[in-house]
Amino acid sequence: MKRQFPKVHDLAPLMKFKKPEINGKKRRLDSALTIEDLRKIAKRRTPRPAFDYTDGSAEAEISISRAREAFTDIQFNPAILRDVSTVNTGWDVLGAPVALPFGIAPTGFTRMMQTEGEIAGAHAAAKAGIPFSLSTMGTASIEDVKAANPNGRNWFQLYMWKERERSMALVDRAAAAGYDTLLVTVDVPVAGARLRDKRNGMSIPPALTPGTVINALPRPQWWIDFLTTEPLAFASLDRWSGTVAELLDTMFDPTVTFEDLAWIRDQWPGKIVVKGIQTVADAKAVVDLGVDGIVLSNHGGRQLDRAPIPFHLLPEVATEVGNDTEIVLDTGIMSGADIVASIALGARFTLIGRAYLYGLMAGGEAGVDRAIEILREQVERTMRLLGVVSLEELTPAHVTQLTRLAPRARTAERV
């Protein structure tokens, strides 16, 4: 074989150097190709108590692990030779259009994760054409979130308190501000046992220990932002000094029943959705009350550990009540493929909580934009590879749920 020195003009087309990105945040976010990538960045940049509050769940964290496994354990069944040059990822949800089949879930303590908090999420949702949900435990006010997303869709998530008048005062404020949907959360009669938070001394404001200080030293930007912006507080509530669990147990009412839900239905002028449905029987019961939608959710695994897996529950609930109400799904969603599979099996919409917060912790509003863009790209690509060009074309035939966990046959009861 004859060898020769390479000529510069021959090598030039093969050796194009990537232009360096000077902006550190943009470089960091551009390197994230998945939600898990954003999670890793968030973990590096956020003190452990705040990160663990987002990342963790209840007790042994089995519920969230199983929820994510359920999305892993699917098989897509694609159709070939379809024209998928143009894909439509939007449709109507709860009476109004959305550009994508997911929205931002309500999350508490959001400014503790990153000081831009709910305002960053509301801005990002407005740009993406998707709903933003504000939690009762949010750290931006009902009115400020509306101002941040004045022409988009804002949803308000309600916990029923022991003091009903205070609960309904928030409902009245949300209605007056133009929120179009009320998410009534029904799976928090008491706080779940979130062991990471207990071990980290998670409180509002954060409790400083030698361990938290040492953990925070490599993360100065978080502390600079935290200490030089408005003090953390619940914008919809009074200020609180104590642990998260103590606050939840003080506020939440274990006596709430279906009668209370019917009463709320009569008070709210917009769409009403019940969040926290975990059985077919309860899905039927709330639909019979005339609600506009239900959210199949086990609270991201943050309440009852070993709870039902929402994605596994979805097909049966869709069969039973899918013609009578709109089904939303959350818990465990980490990719656009998870979202597409949910729509195929009967969900009208999905909500992302941790996925949005990982982006927020990784880079503020720009990080939320990146999380949405990652999911958008994955939704579009998955639809194209399945051979569909609209959400309406997705059907249960596109997804096979593989079996990892299956109930054992029940033995006869002892007499």
Secondary structure, DSSP 8 states (H G I E B T S, - for coil): -------HHHHGGG---------HHHHHHHT--SHHHHHHHHHHHS-HHHHHHHH--STT-HHHHHHHHHHHSEEE----S---SS-B--EEETTEEESSSEEE---SSHHHH-TTHHHHHHHHHHHHT--EEE-TT-SS-HHHHHHHSSSS-EEEEE--BSSHHHHHHHHHHHHHHT--EEEEE-S-SS----HHHHHHT-EES----HHHHHHHTT-HHHHHHHHHS-----TTS----EEHHHHHHHHB-TT--HHHHHHHHHH-SSEEEEEEE-SHHHHHHHHHTT-SEEEE--GGGTSSTT---HHHHHHHHHHHHTTTSEEEE-SS--SHHHHHHHHHTT-SEEEESHHHHHHHHHHHHHHHHHHHHHHHHHHHHHHHHHT-SBGGG--GGGEEE--SS----------
